[in-house]
Amino acid sequence: MRSLFSFASLVAAAQALHFFIDGGTPKCFYEELPKDTLVVGHYAAQEWDDRANQWQQHQGITIYITVERCLEHEQEIFDNNHRVVSQRGTSSGRFTFSAADAGDHKICFMPSSSSGRPGWLSMANPNGGIRLRLDMAIGETSQIESDDKDKLQDITSRVKDLNARLNDIRREQIFQREREAEFRDQSESTNARVVRWIVIQLLVLGATCAWQLSHLRSFFIKQKLT
């Protein structure tokens, strides 16, 4: 616990730092954040290369990142329902989250290998299996937005494009409904005319039958009289 607090103090004092992660053990630290604080982190994991005799970035490394809001910091009890970040990325990338509540947040990094090499962490430099460089920007949304203005403008343009497409879809739906209403009115009008024509035909047939019966009756009566 003390090591975690000391590490957190280093994070608070530095804009960017690096630390070593041993295999099979996540590296965690706490960051106390006010409510509605936006945090943007950039990380890059490096592995020791014996041939180059230096730390280098390899594509076979994956980093699993979790951020949880600490409920009871002293007892190290966390609730999975309060996990705000759970993402698996490549050897370098970015994670973003916003503190929904004020308090300590536990930020953890867990490295793994996607290359399938056995004992890959034990073959690394004795200083540690992975050296992770971390740069976190913590502040108000407006301050971080100014740093990512181009990306936000791109997102804004995409949102506007989606809204325009949604408006086109709505207009198309309205047009389709109007056509359906027009076809329905025409169908109802045609059905009404067909019903009227059938009724007229039935009346004509009824009158014709009645006239024929009357004519036959008169004919039979005349035949009996003669």
Summary of the structure (lengths in Angstrom):
residues: 226
radius of gyration: 39.8
end to end distance: 131.6
largest distance: 137.5
contacts: 563
relative contact order: 0.15
helix: 44%
strand: 36%
